[in-house]
Amino acid sequence: MLDILISEELWTLLLIGITFSIFLMALIQKIKTLEFIKRKWQVWFINLLCAFLMGIPFGTMFYELSIEQSVWVSLFGFIGAPSIYETLKKQNIIAYKPKSSQKDYVCISKTNEIKRSEKS
């Protein structure tokens, strides 16, 4: 029954895409820590760029795929990498914290100081 819905070639490309997604996810998470990456659209654009710049050579070099097949692997990687990350994050396997919250202390400005009167 599964052979009717998913061809052997598509199944192979999906498996290669999943493998590539894992590498892409790790790379994107490292890139997200850079200081100039501040918005979601920047992460999305870098994900798209890395998926195709790395996915096409990944498919052609390691799996001897054609350019068309490598483009599909790149597309599956682009779609799959954020999905894998979100799944791992929901299961608390990945505990990502922004750099701003990795300090052991909290700074409160003087304007927010609560003054209490001393009662004797």
CNS distance restraints for C-alpha pairs under 8 A (distance, minus, plus):
assign (resid   1 and name CA) (resid   5 and name CA) 7.08 0.50 0.50
assign (resid   2 and name CA) (resid   6 and name CA) 5.97 0.50 0.50
assign (resid   3 and name CA) (resid   7 and name CA) 5.70 0.50 0.50
assign (resid   3 and name CA) (resid   8 and name CA) 7.31 0.50 0.50
assign (resid   6 and name CA) (resid  10 and name CA) 6.21 0.50 0.50
assign (resid   6 and name CA) (resid  11 and name CA) 6.33 0.50 0.50
assign (resid   7 and name CA) (resid  11 and name CA) 6.17 0.50 0.50
assign (resid   8 and name CA) (resid  12 and name CA) 6.19 0.50 0.50
assign (resid   9 and name CA) (resid  13 and name CA) 6.22 0.50 0.50
assign (resid  10 and name CA) (resid  14 and name CA) 6.06 0.50 0.50
assign (resid  11 and name CA) (resid  15 and name CA) 6.31 0.50 0.50
assign (resid  12 and name CA) (resid  16 and name CA) 6.26 0.50 0.50
assign (resid  13 and name CA) (resid  17 and name CA) 5.92 0.50 0.50
assign (resid  13 and name CA) (resid  69 and name CA) 7.20 0.50 0.50
assign (resid  13 and name CA) (resid  72 and name CA) 7.20 0.50 0.50
assign (resid  13 and name CA) (resid  73 and name CA) 5.93 0.50 0.50
assign (resid  14 and name CA) (resid  18 and name CA) 6.14 0.50 0.50
assign (resid  14 and name CA) (resid  73 and name CA) 7.04 0.50 0.50
assign (resid  14 and name CA) (resid  76 and name CA) 6.86 0.50 0.50
assign (resid  15 and name CA) (resid  19 and name CA) 6.38 0.50 0.50
assign (resid  16 and name CA) (resid  20 and name CA) 6.19 0.50 0.50
assign (resid  16 and name CA) (resid  59 and name CA) 7.77 0.50 0.50
assign (resid  16 and name CA) (resid  73 and name CA) 6.56 0.50 0.50
assign (resid  17 and name CA) (resid  21 and name CA) 5.95 0.50 0.50
assign (resid  17 and name CA) (resid  72 and name CA) 7.94 0.50 0.50
assign (resid  17 and name CA) (resid  73 and name CA) 4.65 0.50 0.50
assign (resid  17 and name CA) (resid  74 and name CA) 6.84 0.50 0.50
assign (resid  17 and name CA) (resid  75 and name CA) 7.92 0.50 0.50
assign (resid  17 and name CA) (resid  76 and name CA) 5.16 0.50 0.50
assign (resid  17 and name CA) (resid  77 and name CA) 5.13 0.50 0.50
assign (resid  17 and name CA) (resid  80 and name CA) 7.68 0.50 0.50
assign (resid  18 and name CA) (resid  22 and name CA) 6.57 0.50 0.50
assign (resid  18 and name CA) (resid  76 and name CA) 7.25 0.50 0.50
assign (resid  18 and name CA) (resid  77 and name CA) 6.48 0.50 0.50
assign (resid  18 and name CA) (resid  80 and name CA) 6.74 0.50 0.50
assign (resid  19 and name CA) (resid  23 and name CA) 7.05 0.50 0.50
assign (resid  20 and name CA) (resid  24 and name CA) 6.13 0.50 0.50
assign (resid  20 and name CA) (resid  55 and name CA) 7.07 0.50 0.50
assign (resid  20 and name CA) (resid  58 and name CA) 7.70 0.50 0.50
assign (resid  20 and name CA) (resid  73 and name CA) 7.61 0.50 0.50
assign (resid  20 and name CA) (resid  74 and name CA) 7.86 0.50 0.50
assign (resid  20 and name CA) (resid  77 and name CA) 5.78 0.50 0.50
assign (resid  21 and name CA) (resid  25 and name CA) 5.84 0.50 0.50
assign (resid  21 and name CA) (resid  76 and name CA) 7.50 0.50 0.50
assign (resid  21 and name CA) (resid  77 and name CA) 4.34 0.50 0.50
assign (resid  21 and name CA) (resid  78 and name CA) 7.10 0.50 0.50
assign (resid  21 and name CA) (resid  80 and name CA) 5.61 0.50 0.50
assign (resid  21 and name CA) (resid  81 and name CA) 4.54 0.50 0.50
assign (resid  21 and name CA) (resid  84 and name CA) 7.73 0.50 0.50
assign (resid  22 and name CA) (resid  26 and name CA) 6.41 0.50 0.50
assign (resid  22 and name CA) (resid  81 and name CA) 6.34 0.50 0.50
assign (resid  22 and name CA) (resid  84 and name CA) 7.58 0.50 0.50
assign (resid  23 and name CA) (resid  27 and name CA) 6.29 0.50 0.50
assign (resid  24 and name CA) (resid  28 and name CA) 6.08 0.50 0.50
assign (resid  24 and name CA) (resid  47 and name CA) 7.79 0.50 0.50
assign (resid  24 and name CA) (resid  50 and name CA) 7.45 0.50 0.50
assign (resid  24 and name CA) (resid  51 and name CA) 6.84 0.50 0.50
assign (resid  24 and name CA) (resid  77 and name CA) 7.01 0.50 0.50
assign (resid  24 and name CA) (resid  78 and name CA) 7.97 0.50 0.50
assign (resid  24 and name CA) (resid  81 and name CA) 6.13 0.50 0.50
assign (resid  25 and name CA) (resid  29 and name CA) 6.20 0.50 0.50
assign (resid  25 and name CA) (resid  81 and name CA) 4.78 0.50 0.50
assign (resid  25 and name CA) (resid  82 and name CA) 6.70 0.50 0.50
assign (resid  25 and name CA) (resid  84 and name CA) 7.52 0.50 0.50
assign (resid  25 and name CA) (resid  85 and name CA) 6.63 0.50 0.50
assign (resid  26 and name CA) (resid  30 and name CA) 6.41 0.50 0.50
assign (resid  27 and name CA) (resid  31 and name CA) 6.23 0.50 0.50
assign (resid  28 and name CA) (resid  32 and name CA) 6.07 0.50 0.50
assign (resid  28 and name CA) (resid  43 and name CA) 7.56 0.50 0.50
assign (resid  28 and name CA) (resid  46 and name CA) 7.58 0.50 0.50
assign (resid  28 and name CA) (resid  47 and name CA) 6.42 0.50 0.50
assign (resid  29 and name CA) (resid  33 and name CA) 6.94 0.50 0.50
assign (resid  30 and name CA) (resid  34 and name CA) 7.61 0.50 0.50
assign (resid  31 and name CA) (resid  37 and name CA) 7.87 0.50 0.50
assign (resid  32 and name CA) (resid  37 and name CA) 6.02 0.50 0.50
assign (resid  32 and name CA) (resid  43 and name CA) 6.76 0.50 0.50
assign (resid  33 and name CA) (resid  37 and name CA) 7.27 0.50 0.50
assign (resid  33 and name CA) (resid  98 and name CA) 7.92 0.50 0.50
assign (resid  33 and name CA) (resid  99 and name CA) 7.79 0.50 0.50
assign (resid  37 and name CA) (resid  42 and name CA) 6.31 0.50 0.50
assign (resid  37 and name CA) (resid  43 and name CA) 7.02 0.50 0.50
assign (resid  38 and name CA) (resid  42 and name CA) 7.24 0.50 0.50
assign (resid  39 and name CA) (resid  43 and name CA) 6.81 0.50 0.50
assign (resid  40 and name CA) (resid  44 and name CA) 6.16 0.50 0.50
assign (resid  41 and name CA) (resid  45 and name CA) 6.04 0.50 0.50
assign (resid  42 and name CA) (resid  46 and name CA) 6.13 0.50 0.50
assign (resid  43 and name CA) (resid  47 and name CA) 5.98 0.50 0.50
assign (resid  44 and name CA) (resid  48 and name CA) 6.23 0.50 0.50
assign (resid  45 and name CA) (resid  49 and name CA) 6.11 0.50 0.50
assign (resid  46 and name CA) (resid  50 and name CA) 5.91 0.50 0.50
assign (resid  47 and name CA) (resid  51 and name CA) 5.88 0.50 0.50
assign (resid  47 and name CA) (resid  78 and name CA) 6.47 0.50 0.50
assign (resid  48 and name CA) (resid  52 and name CA) 6.50 0.50 0.50
assign (resid  48 and name CA) (resid  78 and name CA) 6.02 0.50 0.50
assign (resid  49 and name CA) (resid  53 and name CA) 5.98 0.50 0.50
assign (resid  50 and name CA) (resid  54 and name CA) 5.60 0.50 0.50
assign (resid  50 and name CA) (resid  55 and name CA) 7.53 0.50 0.50
assign (resid  51 and name CA) (resid  55 and name CA) 5.25 0.50 0.50
assign (resid  51 and name CA) (resid  74 and name CA) 5.23 0.50 0.50
assign (resid  51 and name CA) (resid  75 and name CA) 7.11 0.50 0.50
assign (resid  51 and name CA) (resid  77 and name CA) 6.22 0.50 0.50
assign (resid  51 and name CA) (resid  78 and name CA) 5.39 0.50 0.50
assign (resid  52 and name CA) (resid  56 and name CA) 5.87 0.50 0.50
assign (resid  52 and name CA) (resid  71 and name CA) 7.01 0.50 0.50
assign (resid  52 and name CA) (resid  74 and name CA) 5.25 0.50 0.50
assign (resid  52 and name CA) (resid  75 and name CA) 7.43 0.50 0.50
assign (resid  53 and name CA) (resid  57 and name CA) 7.31 0.50 0.50
assign (resid  54 and name CA) (resid  58 and name CA) 5.95 0.50 0.50
assign (resid  54 and name CA) (resid  74 and name CA) 7.72 0.50 0.50
assign (resid  55 and name CA) (resid  59 and name CA) 6.12 0.50 0.50
assign (resid  55 and name CA) (resid  70 and name CA) 6.47 0.50 0.50
assign (resid  55 and name CA) (resid  71 and name CA) 7.11 0.50 0.50
assign (resid  55 and name CA) (resid  73 and name CA) 6.40 0.50 0.50
assign (resid  55 and name CA) (resid  74 and name CA) 4.47 0.50 0.50
assign (resid  55 and name CA) (resid  77 and name CA) 7.41 0.50 0.50
assign (resid  56 and name CA) (resid  60 and name CA) 6.25 0.50 0.50
assign (resid  56 and name CA) (resid  67 and name CA) 6.68 0.50 0.50
assign (resid  56 and name CA) (resid  70 and name CA) 4.67 0.50 0.50
assign (resid  56 and name CA) (resid  71 and name CA) 5.76 0.50 0.50
assign (resid  56 and name CA) (resid  73 and name CA) 7.41 0.50 0.50
assign (resid  56 and name CA) (resid  74 and name CA) 6.25 0.50 0.50
assign (resid  57 and name CA) (resid  61 and name CA) 5.65 0.50 0.50
assign (resid  57 and name CA) (resid  70 and name CA) 7.51 0.50 0.50
assign (resid  58 and name CA) (resid  62 and name CA) 5.80 0.50 0.50
assign (resid  58 and name CA) (resid  63 and name CA) 7.49 0.50 0.50
assign (resid  58 and name CA) (resid  70 and name CA) 7.55 0.50 0.50
assign (resid  59 and name CA) (resid  63 and name CA) 5.25 0.50 0.50
assign (resid  59 and name CA) (resid  64 and name CA) 6.33 0.50 0.50
assign (resid  59 and name CA) (resid  65 and name CA) 5.46 0.50 0.50
assign (resid  59 and name CA) (resid  66 and name CA) 7.79 0.50 0.50
assign (resid  59 and name CA) (resid  69 and name CA) 7.57 0.50 0.50
assign (resid  59 and name CA) (resid  70 and name CA) 4.86 0.50 0.50
assign (resid  59 and name CA) (resid  73 and name CA) 6.89 0.50 0.50
assign (resid  60 and name CA) (resid  64 and name CA) 4.48 0.50 0.50
assign (resid  60 and name CA) (resid  65 and name CA) 4.66 0.50 0.50
assign (resid  60 and name CA) (resid  66 and name CA) 6.23 0.50 0.50
assign (resid  60 and name CA) (resid  67 and name CA) 6.86 0.50 0.50
assign (resid  60 and name CA) (resid  70 and name CA) 6.38 0.50 0.50
assign (resid  61 and name CA) (resid  65 and name CA) 7.69 0.50 0.50
assign (resid  65 and name CA) (resid  69 and name CA) 5.83 0.50 0.50
assign (resid  65 and name CA) (resid  70 and name CA) 6.02 0.50 0.50
assign (resid  66 and name CA) (resid  70 and name CA) 6.12 0.50 0.50
assign (resid  67 and name CA) (resid  71 and name CA) 6.18 0.50 0.50
assign (resid  68 and name CA) (resid  72 and name CA) 6.58 0.50 0.50
assign (resid  69 and name CA) (resid  73 and name CA) 6.37 0.50 0.50
assign (resid  70 and name CA) (resid  74 and name CA) 6.15 0.50 0.50
assign (resid  71 and name CA) (resid  75 and name CA) 6.21 0.50 0.50
assign (resid  72 and name CA) (resid  76 and name CA) 6.14 0.50 0.50
assign (resid  73 and name CA) (resid  77 and name CA) 6.07 0.50 0.50
assign (resid  74 and name CA) (resid  78 and name CA) 6.08 0.50 0.50
assign (resid  75 and name CA) (resid  79 and name CA) 6.25 0.50 0.50
assign (resid  76 and name CA) (resid  80 and name CA) 5.72 0.50 0.50
assign (resid  77 and name CA) (resid  81 and name CA) 5.68 0.50 0.50
assign (resid  78 and name CA) (resid  82 and name CA) 7.50 0.50 0.50
assign (resid  79 and name CA) (resid  83 and name CA) 6.91 0.50 0.50
assign (resid  80 and name CA) (resid  84 and name CA) 6.04 0.50 0.50
assign (resid  81 and name CA) (resid  85 and name CA) 6.26 0.50 0.50
assign (resid  82 and name CA) (resid  86 and name CA) 6.11 0.50 0.50
assign (resid  83 and name CA) (resid  87 and name CA) 6.16 0.50 0.50
assign (resid  84 and name CA) (resid  88 and name CA) 6.20 0.50 0.50
assign (resid  85 and name CA) (resid  89 and name CA) 6.02 0.50 0.50
assign (resid  85 and name CA) (resid  94 and name CA) 7.97 0.50 0.50
assign (resid  86 and name CA) (resid  90 and name CA) 6.08 0.50 0.50
assign (resid  87 and name CA) (resid  91 and name CA) 6.40 0.50 0.50
assign (resid  88 and name CA) (resid  92 and name CA) 6.31 0.50 0.50
assign (resid  88 and name CA) (resid  93 and name CA) 5.24 0.50 0.50
assign (resid  88 and name CA) (resid  94 and name CA) 5.79 0.50 0.50
assign (resid  89 and name CA) (resid  93 and name CA) 5.91 0.50 0.50
assign (resid  89 and name CA) (resid  94 and name CA) 4.95 0.50 0.50
assign (resid  89 and name CA) (resid  95 and name CA) 6.65 0.50 0.50
assign (resid  89 and name CA) (resid  96 and name CA) 7.75 0.50 0.50
assign (resid  97 and name CA) (resid 101 and name CA) 6.39 0.50 0.50
assign (resid  97 and name CA) (resid 102 and name CA) 6.65 0.50 0.50
assign (resid  98 and name CA) (resid 102 and name CA) 6.76 0.50 0.50
assign (resid  99 and name CA) (resid 103 and name CA) 7.84 0.50 0.50
assign (resid 108 and name CA) (resid 112 and name CA) 6.59 0.50 0.50
assign (resid 108 and name CA) (resid 113 and name CA) 7.31 0.50 0.50
assign (resid 109 and name CA) (resid 113 and name CA) 6.88 0.50 0.50
